Amino acid sequence: MARQVKRKSHSKSHHTSSSSNHSNNDDSEHKRPKLKHGRNEVRNVTRTARRGYGYNEDNEQNENEEGKEVEEEEESEEEAGNDEDFDEDRGKAYDALLTLLKSDHKEPKISKSKKFDKDITDDVNDDELEDEDEDEDENEIVGVNIDENDVDEEDDDEVDSDDEEEVTSGLASDPFEVHFNQVTESYMESQEKIIIKEKQKWIIDGKDKYDNYSSITQIPPGKPITLINEKKSFNDINELSIKKRLIDAFDYKENLSDLDEILLSNMINYKDINFPYQSFKNTSYRKLYTLHALNHIFKTRDRIIKNTTKLHTYREAIKNGEKSNDDNEEPEFRDQGFTRPKVLILLPTRQACHEIVEMLIKYSGSEQQENKKKFTGQFHSKDQPPSSKPADFIDTFKGNNNDFFCMGLKFTRKTIKLYSSFYSSDIILASPIGLSMILENDDKKKRQYDFISSIEVLIVDKANQIEMQNWDHITTILKYLNKIPKDFHDADFSRIRMWSINDQSKLLRQNLIFSEYLTPNINNLTTTKSLNLSGKLKFKPIISQQNCIMNSIGIKIKQIFQRFESSNPMEDPDARFKFFINSVLPSLIKSSSYSDGILIYIPSYFDYIRIKNHMKSNTKFLFDGIDEYTAQSKLTKIRQNFQSGKIKILLYTERLHYFRRYELNGVKTILIYQLPSNPVFYKELVKFLAKSIFKEVCDLNLVFVKTMFSKWDGQLLERVIGNDRAPVLANSPNEMYEFR
């Protein structure tokens, strides 16, 4: 949530800046006062990947008295490693959440006219924020309903009319049946040995090009799950194994593109997919995965109802003397998991959740929706950021951008129940922070994770936005996903699939990952976390010199790319820092045509702290830094001093730019410590210079942008300069290149 809030006087130490989402994605190790339990605590990053950098803790603490808060890491690391904690008796998590979250530290509601900061002349100041009464506790996870004793209406025992007649030959080619119900116990054991224990390498099965994408299909070692007449594309959606009621509700007249058809057919065939949709304007993929999620839920429901009917018929025949136990054995149907929820959809904001639920309602064809009014009130809003902000920023933070929710949806033939009990739900929709707060309740005895033990389809949408919030929550969720439950919640063990009982669910779980652009964290979900026996499909955008971000800047500013040597990715942060302090920083002002207006852009918060401490201790530069934790009043003052020249060098973090999208004034030289994750940010940085040139603050021929990179930055380079030029810069003998 891109908000600036001021805590009440009794919770002064719990002040957050800009947004409580601004937990750093590259966390520093210095300690700050630990928060009481609440959502701000879990938003702080506990990432432990890049350690070993020394810097002054005391100095940084003193500089951040106006609002910086970072959580201690030790407790979360200790808890993550103790599997025996999971065996403790489970309590009721809902009561614990009330104790945990309903503290007396409420965030005051910001008036709509002051929700987003503007330029220096009218930045929102903490003192201008007003406390208003609000019906909803901002620190409450909206949608939580873990009560297993929640009385639900009985499921209707009708199946879809198109499924009343069962055709054996049809089941043999139905991806749902083949993937989940026809795998044998011996097959699963052999594949588990090959993939998990021996960790044999996955096989590239094909490479293709669609529109502006290239794709790679990978299959597992051993024997992958294969379908009869597996389709890669189709002429009619009726060719796919999709429930007729869904096809009737789905507006196929919209004419799916060739790429949409590839995505949908692979979804229906239960392959893992990693798809960068490139632009927020591309929303067609969301329709496809909602259709697939519903199809999976309805097929699961109808299969269970059919098998239950068969068992009932057999038992009635035995009871009535029409059959004897000696004549026929009771049929065995393995068609269930430990718990009911089968689909988990992770989303960054309530507004995104609202949009997906609306699609689910539309395509399900449900006649009634329980709790729809309550849902709309808690998840939907017409608020909009200022029109002066970039279009992608407006799309990201429009509506209700609260990131604290976890809600269940239950489907019957004619009704959708929103806010259903997790254990009676079919689909769980959650923000990573909301779900992880339930999974890792501070009271270990009251933690809950059983309700995600039988998830068969995991969908992560808008993964880049989630990464900017706190990727550690995704890691937490994956740790608990498909874990054998502590309790069995009245499960019928005679109906539970053997691969579920044998803890092999992760070999069949489908993972669908959607992001605007690819990053190492997002790639890792498909590269190492994906074990799907049906294989995986990874897409990569084709970025040419014509459609790369550099070609869209529109002004011929000198852009210099300087490579430094780095022996391996693990040592890259150290090599980058050494190159910066030894080669770049000493000559920074001398190499610039201007002695002021120097902006240093630093994506990683950890690198930002490291550089800031070095410059304070070892240089005499007139500099300052602004980051996602800096108080609003200090942000405004530093920006004004930089614009006037009182501050010569300004350090600027990526996450501050993501949550604020400032247009900094007075910029005359830019040093990019590492290329931005989002290529759009590179264009916006260059436009800082264009703005100064337009205002005649500096000369076009004297300004420049200098970017540091190593050969391990290939993916970042591709998004800025194109797929063809990136390998040249990363591997050629020349260490410096200049573009205009």
N, C-alpha and C positions, 0 to 999 in steps of 0.2 A: 504494500500500500504506500503510495507516494504521498505521505502526510508528514506534516511537521506538528508535533504536539508538545504541550507543556504539562508536566505532571502537577498534581495538586501538591500543596505545601507539605503534607505529611508523607509524600512519596518522592521527595525531591531527588533522592539518589537514583531513582528509576527513570530518569529522563531519557528519551530516545530522540535522535535527530532524523529528520526527513522521513523516515519510515522505520517501523520496527522490523521491516523486511530487510533492512540493510545489514544483516549479519554477513560478515565477510566471507566470501567464497574461497579466499586464500588466507586463512586465519593466522594471525600472529600468535606467538607463544607467551607474550607478556601477560601478566595477571592483572585483572581489574576486579573491583569489588563484586562479589558474586551476588546475582539477583535472587530475590525470593522466587518461589516456584510460580511460573506464569509463562505466557507465550513469548515474552521478550527473551526469557532465558533460553528456551529451546531454539530460538531463531539465531542465537549466536553460534558461530561455526565451531565445530569440534574436529575439523579436518586435521589430520596428522601427517599428511604426505610431504612435504618439503620441510624437514627439520634441520637443525644444526647451525642456523645462522645466529650469530650473537649480536645483540644490540642492547642499548641502554633502556632498561625497563622503567627506571625512576623518571627519567626525562619524559618518556612518552606518557606516563601516567599523569604527570603534572600538566602536560600540554592538553590533556583531554578531559579536564575537570568539568568542562561545560556540557558533557553529555555522552562520552564514549563508554561503552559497556561491552566487555567481552567475557564469555564464560570460561571457567576453569575446565580443562580437558580431562583431568585425572579420573573423575568419577565415571564419566561416560566410557572411557577406555577400559576401566576395570570391569564395568558391568558388561561391556560387549564381549569380554573374554571369558566370562564365567557362565558356562552353559548350565551348571548345576542350579543356578538361580531360577531357571525356567521350570524346575520341577517342584517349586514351592506351591503350596495350596493356593488356588485362585479365589479371590474375593470378588465382590461386585464392583466393577470398575466405574460405574456411573456415579456412585456415591463418592468415590475417591476423586473423580474429576471435579465434582462440585467443590470439594475441599481444596483441591489443587488449583483450580482456576478462578473461583469466585473470591479473589482477594479484594482488599480494599483499594487496590491501585488501578482504578478505572482510567481509561484514556478519555479525555474530554472530547466530545464530538465537535468536529471542525465545521464551521458554517460553510455551505457549498461555495459561496463566493470567494472563500479564502483557502480552498482545499489544495490548490497548486500554486507554487511560487512562480513569480514572473521574473523579469529582468531586474537589474540592480536597483532601478528607480522605485520599484514597488514590490520588493521581496516580502514575503510573509514573515512577520516577526513574532517570536514566541509570545510577547506581551500582548499581541493583538488577538490571540485565540481566546474564545469564550467557552466557558463550561455550559453545556446544555443538558437537560434531562434526556435520557434515552431509555427506550424500553429494553434494549438488548445489551447485555454485558459484553463489551468488546473482547474480554478475555475468555469468553465461553466458546467451546468448540460447537458450532451450530450443527445440528443434525444428529448428535450422539444419541444412540438408543441401543444399549447393550443388554437390556433386560430380557433374559431368556423366558421369563414368566409373562411377558407381554402377550395378551390374548389377541390373536389374529383371527380373522374370518377363515373358515375352512377353504382350502383350495378346491375349486370346482374340478370335477374328475372327468371333464370332457377333453378330448383331444381335437386338434384342428381337423376340419372336415376333409382336407386334402391328404390326411395321414391315416384315415380310418382303415383303408385297405393297405396292408403291409405286403410289400413285394420283396422276396428274398434277394433277387438279383439287384434290386435297387439299393438294398442295404450294403451290398458288396462294393458299391461305387460311391456311397455317401461318405464324404470326408469326415463328417462327425463320427459316424460309426467306425470307420476304418481307423481313425486316429485315437479314439478314446475307448472303444468297446471291443475291438477285434485284436488288439495286441495281446500276445500270450505272455504268460509269466516267464517262460524260458527265454523268450526274445528280450524282454525287459532286463533280465538278469545279465545276459550276454552284452547288451548295449551299455548297461551301467558299468560293467567292467572295462569295456573299451574306452568309453568317453570320460568317466569320472575317475576311475582308479588308474588306468594306464595313460589317460590324457593324450590319446592319439590325435593326430592332426586332422582337421576337417578338410574336405576335398572340394575344390572349385568345380562346380558342375556346369557352369555356363556364364558367358558374358554377353550382355545385350545393350542396345541403345534405344531409348524412347524419348522423343521430343528433345528436351535439353538435359537429359539424364543419361548416365551410364549405370549399369547395374551388374552386380555379381551375385550369382546363386551358389550357395555352399550347401553341401550335404554332409551328414555325420559319417565318421568312419564306420566300418561294419556294414550293416544293412539298414538303410533309411526306410521310413514308412513311405510306401508308394501307393498311388491310387490308380484304379482302372480308368482309362480315358481321362487322365488329368488334363485340364484345359488351362492354357496360358492366356487365352483371350476368347471372346465369345461374340456372337452376332446378336443374341437375344439373352436378356438376363434370366429368362426361364430355363436356359440351359444349365444354369448353376443350381446347386443343391440348396435352394433358399425356400423357406416356408412361403406358401402361396399368399397368405394373409399379409406378409411383409412386402412381397412384390406388388400386391395391389395398392398398398399404402405408399410405397416408394415411388416418387415421381420420376419414372424412367424417361419421360418425354424430355427431360433436361439434356438428353444426349450426352452420356458419359464419354469423356475423351479416351483415346487409346491407352493413355497412362492410367486413367481411372479404372479401366477394365482390367489392366494388369494387376493393379493394387487389389481390387475386389476379388478377383479369381484366386489370388495367392492368399488373401485373408481367409476366404471360404475353405481353402485347402490347408489351413492351419500352419502356414509357414510363418516364421518370425520375419518382421519387416522393420527396417530402419529407413525412414523416408524424410529427407529435408524438404519441406514444402516451399522454402525460399522467401515467400512473401505472405504477410498476414492476410492479403486479399484472397489467397488460395484457401478456400474452406471446403472444397468438394471432398477431400479425404475424410473430413469429420462425418459427413453423411454416410460414407462407406463403412467406417468402423462402428458407427451406431447401428447400422443395418446388420452388420456381422455380429455384434454383441447380442442384439435381440434374437437373431437367428439361432445363436448358440443357446441362449436361455430357453427359447421355445422348444428346441429339439430335445434339450435335457429334460424339460418338464414333460413333454409328450412321451418320451421314452420311458420315464419312470411310471407315468400313469398307465401306459399300455402293459408294462410288465406287472404292475400291481394288479391290474384287471385279470391277467392270465393266472397269477397266483391265487387270486380270490376264486376264480372259476374252478381251478384244480381242487382247492380245499373244499369248496361247496360240493363238488362231485364226490369227493371222499366222504364228506359228511352225509350226503344223501344216499350213499351206497352205490353210486353209479360207477365208481372206480375203487380199487383196493390199492393199498400201499405196495402190495407185491407186484401189481401190474405195471405201474409206472412210478419212477422216483419223482419226487417234487422237483419241478424245474428250478434251476439256480440262475438268478439274474444279478450280475454285478454292474450296477448302473449309477452308483452314487459315490459321493465323497464323505468325509467326516462331517462336514457342515454344508449348509445350503448355498451360500454365496459362491458364484462361479466366475464372475467378471469383476475386476477391479480397475477403475478408471481414475488416474491421478491427474489433477488439474491445478493450475496455479492460483486461481481466484474464484470467488463465488459467481461472478458474472460469467466466467467460462463454464462453470457448472450449470448455471441457469440455461445457457444456450444448448448444452448437450442434453439436459433433461427435456427441454422443449422438443428436440429432435426425437428423443426416445418416445415421447408421448405421441408425436405425429406419426412415426413409422410403425408403432405398435398397434395403431388403430384402436386404442382403448376407448371405451365409452365413458368411463368415469375415472377421475383422479382424486384420490383422497389427500387432504392437506395441501391442495394446490395453492390456496390463498395464502396460507402461512409460508409456503415455500417462496412464492413470489415476493412477499414482503421481506423475507430475510436474505434472498439471493439476488434480487433484481433492483436496479436503480437506474435512473435516467441521467445521473451526473455525468458530466463530460469535462475532461481537461480543457484548458484554454485552447482556442483554435490556432494560436500562434505556435503551438508545439508541433513537432513532426507527426505525420500521419500514423506511423507505427507506434509512437508513444501514446497517442490518443486511443488507438485500438487496445493497447496493453492495459491502460489504466482507466478505461471507460467503465461506467456503471459501478457496481459494487466490487471494488478491488480488494476486499478483505480476503486474507489467505488462511482463514481459520475455520475449517468445516470438515465434517465427515458424516455422510448420510447414506442410508440404505434405501433401495427401491425393491418392492416386491410386485411381481406380475401374476395376475390370474388371467383367465381368458378375456374378461371384459373390463378389468380394473387395474390401475396402477396405484399402489399405496406408497406415498412418499413418507419419509421418516419412519420406515418400518424398522423393527428390531433387527440388528445386524444378523442374528442367527436365523431369522426367517426371511432374509432378503435374498434376492437373486443377483443384484448389482450393488456394489459399494462405490460411491463417488466421494473422493476425498482430496484434500490438499495434502502434500507430503508432511507438512508440519502438524496438521490436525490428526492424521493417522498415527504418526510416530509418537505423539503425546499419549495416545491410548496404548500403543505397543510397549512404550517404556515409561509407564507411570512411575513417578518418583518412589511410590510405595511398591516395592518388588512383589509383595503378596497380592497386589491388586492389579497387576498387569494383565492385559488381555491381548491375545493374538490368535486364539483358536478360530475366530470367525474368518480368518484369511488362510486357513489351512488347506482349503480345497479349491483355491482359485485356479481356473484353467485358462483364462484369457486375461493378460495384464496389458493395459493400455496406458502409455505415458504421453500426454499431449502437451504441446507448448513447452517442451523440455528446456529450451533456453531460458524461459522466464523462471522455471523452477530452479535452474542452475544459479540464476542471479539471486534467488531467495536464500537457498541453502541446500546444496546437493547432498549433504550428509544425511538428510532425512530419507532420500531415496535409498542410500546404502542401508539405513536402519530397516526400512520396509523389506528390502530384498533378503535381509538376514532372517526375518520372521516368516516370510512368504512360504507357503507349503510346508511349514514345520509341523511335525506330528503334534496334535493337540494335547494339552495337559489333561483335559476332561473329554468325555466322549459325547456329551450333550444328547443323550437318548438316541444315538446313531444305531441303525440296524446293521450289524456287522455282516450279516448274511448278504447284504446288498452293496457293501462297500467294495469298490474295485481293488484288486490285489495290488496293483502298482501304487495305489494310495497307501495301503497298509504297509507296503514294503519301502515306503519313503522314496519313491521314484517319480513323484509328481512333477518335479522340475524338468524331467526328460520329456514331458508331454505338454508342459505349459507353453502357450503361445504368447510371445512378447511383441507388441506393436508400439514402436517408438516414433514419435513425430516431433520434429523441431524445425526452426527456421533455417538454421545452419548447423553444421556438425562441429563438435568439440571432442576432445579426448574422453571426457566423462560420458558423453552421449554414445560415442562409438563403442565404449567399453561395455555398455549394456548388451550390445549385439555380439561383440567380439568374444568376451569371456563369460558373460552372465547367461548367454543364450545356449541352451543344451537341447533344444527342440529336435526330436528325431525326424520331423518332417522337413527339416532344413531351414535355411534363412536366406532372405533376399535383402541386399544392401544397395541403396541408391546413392549416387554421388552426382551433384550438379556439374554440367559441362560449362565451364566459364572461359570464354574466349577473350581475346584482346578487345573485341568490340563490345561485349556485354559485361566486362569486369567493372568494378566500382571506380577504378582510377579513370576509366574512359568517360565516366559520367559527371566528373567534377565541374567541367565547364569553364575553367580558367587555367591558363598555362603557368602554374607555379612550379618552381624547381622542387623536385622530390628526389631525395638522395636515399639510397638503400645501402647500408654498410654491414657486411657480414663479419662475424667474429667466429673464432674456432671453438668448437665444443665437441668433445670426444664421444659423449653419449647423452641421452636424454636426462638421465638422473643427475648428471653434473652440469646440465645446461644453466640452471639458475645461478650457480656459483660462477661459471664462466662468464655469464652475461654481466653479473655485478662487477667482477674484476675488470672486464673490458671497459665498463662504464666509468669506474673510478680512476682507472689508470690511463685510459686513452681519450675518452670523450669529455668527461667533466673538467679536467684541468684546462682544456682549450675551448670550453664551451662559449664563453663570452668573446674570446679572441676570434673564433671562427665565425661568430655571428656578426652581421653588419650593424647590429644595434646592441647596446649594453643593457637594455631592459626589454620587457615584453617577451621573455623566454618562457615557454610553456613546456613542461616535461610531463608527458602522458604515461601513466604506469597502470597497466591492467590489474596486476596482483596487489592486493592490500599489503601482503607480507613484504613484497619488494618495496612498496611505498614506504613502509616503516623503516626498513633497512637503509634505504637511500636517505631518508629524512634524518635519521640519527647520524649517519656518516657525514652528511653535509653540515650538520650542526657542530659536530665534534672536530672535523678536519678541514673545514673551509671557512672562508670569511665572506661568502656570498650573502647578499641581502635577499633572502628567500623565505617562502612560507609554503604551507601545503593545505589543501582542502580535500576532505574525503567524506565518505558516507556517514561518518560518526560526528562530524564537525557541527557544532550548534549553529542554528540559523543566523543569529546575530553576528557570530564570528565569520561565517561564510560571506555575508554581505560586506563586512569590513575588509576582509582580505581581498575580495574581488575588486572593491573600490581602490584599495592601495595598489593592487597590481595594474589596474587601468591607469592610475595617475603616475606610475613609475616609482612609487615609494618602495615597492617590492619588485626586484629585478627578475627573479625566477619564481615560478609558481609550479608546485607539484600537484598533479590532478589525477584522481583515480577513476577507473572505468566504471565502477559500480555507482559512484556519485553521478557520473554522466548518465548512466542508465536510468537512475531514479529521478533525476532533475532535468537533464537535457539542457544545460545552460548554453547560452551563446556568449562566450567570454569575450570581453572587450579588451583592446590594447595588446593583442597577441601579434608579435612581429617575427618570432622564430619558434618552431615546434620541434621538440625532440621526442620521438616515440620510442620508449624503452622496450616495448614489445608490441607487435601489431594487435589491434583490438580483436576480440572474439567476433564481434558483430562488424562486418565490413562497412555497414552504413556509418559507423562511428568514425572510420577513417575519413570518409567524405566530409563529415561534419567538422572534424578537426581542421582539415584544409580550408574549409569555409570560414573558420575563425580568421585566417590570414586574409582571405578575400574580403571579409568585412572591414578589416583594418585598411586594406588597400583602397576600398571604396570610400572610406572616410578620410583618406589621404593621411593616415597616421604613419604609413610606411610606403616604400616604393616596391613595385612588382618585381623589379630586377634584383632587389637586395634581399628579399625574404626567401625562406626555404623551409622544407620539412625534411627532417633526417630521421630515418628509421633503422634501428638496430635489429638484426635478425641472425639466426644460425640455420644450419641445414635442417634442423629439427622443426623449423617453423614452416615447413612446406605447405601444410594445410591452410595456415593463415595467409601465406603469400598468394596462394591460388585464388583466394576470394578477392584479393585486392588487384593483382596484376594479371591473373588468368592462368589456366592450366599449363599453357605452353611455356610461358616465360618463367614460372616459378622454379622448375628444375634447373634452368640455366643459372639463375641467381644463386641457388642453393649449392651447386656443385662445380661451377666453372672456376678457373684460376683467379679471375678478377674478384676482388673483395668489395668493390664499390661500384654502384651503378646510379645513373642519373636519368630521370624522366621529366618531361614537361607535358 
